[in-house]
Amino acid sequence: MKIAILGFGTVGSGVYEILQQKNLAKKFSVEKVWCRPNDTIDIPKFCSNIEDIINDKDIELVVEVLGGIDVPFDLISRMLKSKKHVVTANKAVIARHYDALTDLAKENGVSLNFEASVGGGIPWIKNVELASRIDAISKCYGVLNGTSNFILDTMLKEDQDFDDVLKEAQDLGYAESDPSADIDGFDVLNKLIISARKAFNKKLDPDDFFVHSMRQITKGDIHYFKQKGHIVKYIGEITHDEGVISLHAVPETFTEATIPSNNNIASLEGKTIGTLKFYGQGAGKLPTANAVVQDILDISKNISYIDTDNVENNDIIEKKINRYTFFIRTNETIDDALIKEKDGDYFITHPITLADIKKQTQLNDSLIVRVITQEDWHD
């Protein structure tokens, strides 16, 4: 199978490296590599004209790892219309344009695979699809961003302040110079929107989520929850109707509390399968490239996972109003009806809905931590 790669940064070069392995090089040939004009130094098989890839009928599959939204969306669309399979790691494009791109793939009789868009090297999307063939999945959740986990894990273990650890993460290449996607929840939001399509066959919009930044966490907060037997993690969770992305105080006996450094864990809960957890490297050159190459192998073998558009099992999940307990540290005024008690610097809410907490719009610069109990998750 002849392949083209769009983008030759961290992931693109990793894909090329893996495909040069002897056992894979016999089956796959990278014919062309296209990059943006300022990224063309020392690129193997460099192709300066994207039209040469689009019009090359011998290229059956294109890997898109450019980053960004508008240009990748346009190029993925053109590749699908040219009846080429596409594998992408671009979570932002898939989250925003899921319907348009999957429809194009179906119309043109080709595959669009995006395992690497959620969880890096963790085989998450594939296993959510498999679980949904039989089961009614009630929720998905987990530590889904390596940068935020590195920051919190380092703050706990080395007793450091947030700003110092963020700078360390940037120096190590874990965090971008603008870290907002990682620490303000937008990266996890895209991953959960994609996961909802596979788990529930349902489109969740950003407005369906409560998304709160982790910027206000201090080492004092981390020690406060540690004394109560909880570890603070930045976690996203989705149910059929809504999602929450915020700091969570997780019982230290739970698996999520033990995830170190920049690793990820993703979990699903099903009616018959119970709880499944998938742990591993959620980012990085070779782990993410590994997931891309796994998709390439599946396409080459004509392996097709379940089309979740036809899954009806999840219709048996009853709609219910979920309630959450939050600890809030703030100088702002909170609706008294939401508050159960106060403990030192923290207001503790009654179990409240996400709609209740979203109404407290003045709390944007406050610390908000959701507290997990045994009833919330099944470890």
Secondary structure, 3 states (H helix, E strand, C coil): CEEEEECCCHHHHHHHHHHCCHHHHCCCEEEEEECCHHHCCCCCCECCCHHHHHCCCCEEEEEECCCCCHHHHHHHHHHHHCCCEEEECCHHHHHHHHHHHHHHHHHCCCCEECHHHCCCCCCHHHHHHHHHHHCCEEEEEEECCHHHHHHHHHHHHHCCCHHHHHHHHHHHCCCCCCCHHHHCCHHHHHHHHHHHHHHHCCCCCHHHEEECCCCCCCHHHHHHHHHCCEEEEEEEEECCCCEEEEEEEEECCCHHHHCCCCEEEEEEEECCCEEEEEEEECCCHHHHHHHHHHHHHHHHCCCCCCCHHHCCHHHHCCCCCCCECEEEECCCCCCHHHEEEEECCEEEECCECHHHHHCCHHHCCCEEEEECCCCCCCC
